[in-house]
């Protein structure tokens, strides 16, 4: 196994932190672990996609997927252990993957910094910084990451943010000039290649294929909703999307399967907007 820099020093820090944990806080930090799971995306994506803007929903979906793939590649290439692997007794969770980088810290840095960069309000700063620090510290508190994993996650998250900022407009201008059939092929070829060469990515590939197909038909038939007229409408649309997405996930047999992610992606990109529109119009009648 590759050598972890400052292994003993970091281990000593983790042991001291584990010994300082307060049992009353354990449930709170266990809850924060859900921010490093697919369930967080099942809440965040509908809120942005249905409650704010489908364009931002699509952006967020594809960049979250890119972030997830980057985490997986980095873990495989670096191969450093987790504290909970070296000393199982200090871990409140025991993931089986490698430690570096911390996916939770990386995702928190990317999303929190994205919120701060684009909205630039005091509330955005408070929410963004609090989110980054809480999620990052939770990885240490739970004993699933060393400090170097968190630091690495922060660095990669900031690099991903820079790529988003510099590539977003040129990339979307280029895509806007392409035909819908071309965009459909562009959305389907990469996940199909992933499935063929890397079968372990079936969950991610399924969501990409589902969203690609759903987005094609929604754009072709103008199914996507416009931005909500007010906060109440946006919140209602978000709630409907979240409830139905979780319902489908729990009704589909198996866990982390291609079918589960495919249907979830297809629902979000094809069915969610018309269903929300029907609910909103019914409420107005």
C-alpha angles and dihedrals in degrees: 000000000000115000116260112222114245088002097165094044092050091045090053090051092050093049091050090049092049091051090051096052118123113224090217090062096049096088091052093052091043087055090052088060088075088069085068094053137079089256090073090059089049087062102035099047096053091045092055098033099046103018097047120007135335089217091059089043091057092045092050094046095053094043092048088052090049089049091051093049091048090053091051094049093047093049091050094047097045100036099190117161128245124241088243088057095049094042112015092186093070095052122094086189129029111208116184098218127091120275109233119112110021104235091200093053092044094050092044092051092048097046096037093049091045090055092048095045097050102036101032095188128133089250091052090052093049094047094041098047093042091050093049095047097042096048093043094049091046090062089059095041092052090051094236099115140037120228090255089058091055093046091049090049091052092051095049091044091055091048089052090050090052090051090050093050095048098038103038100083099036091046095048092046088053092048092048089063093056128089122251094248089054091050090049091054090045090054095047106040098065096051091044089052089048091052092050099046101026110031090175088072092064094118094054092041091052093055091047092051092046094049092044093054095041094048091050094055093040092053092043093052098032094242100147117105123241118240112291118265094230143000093266092056091047092050092049093050091048092050092051092049094047093047094050094043092053090044091055094045092053093044095051109087120242132028128264091356130155090244093052095051093040094054092043091052092045092049094049094049101035114020106027097072097049091045092051090047090053092050093048093048091046091052091052093053 
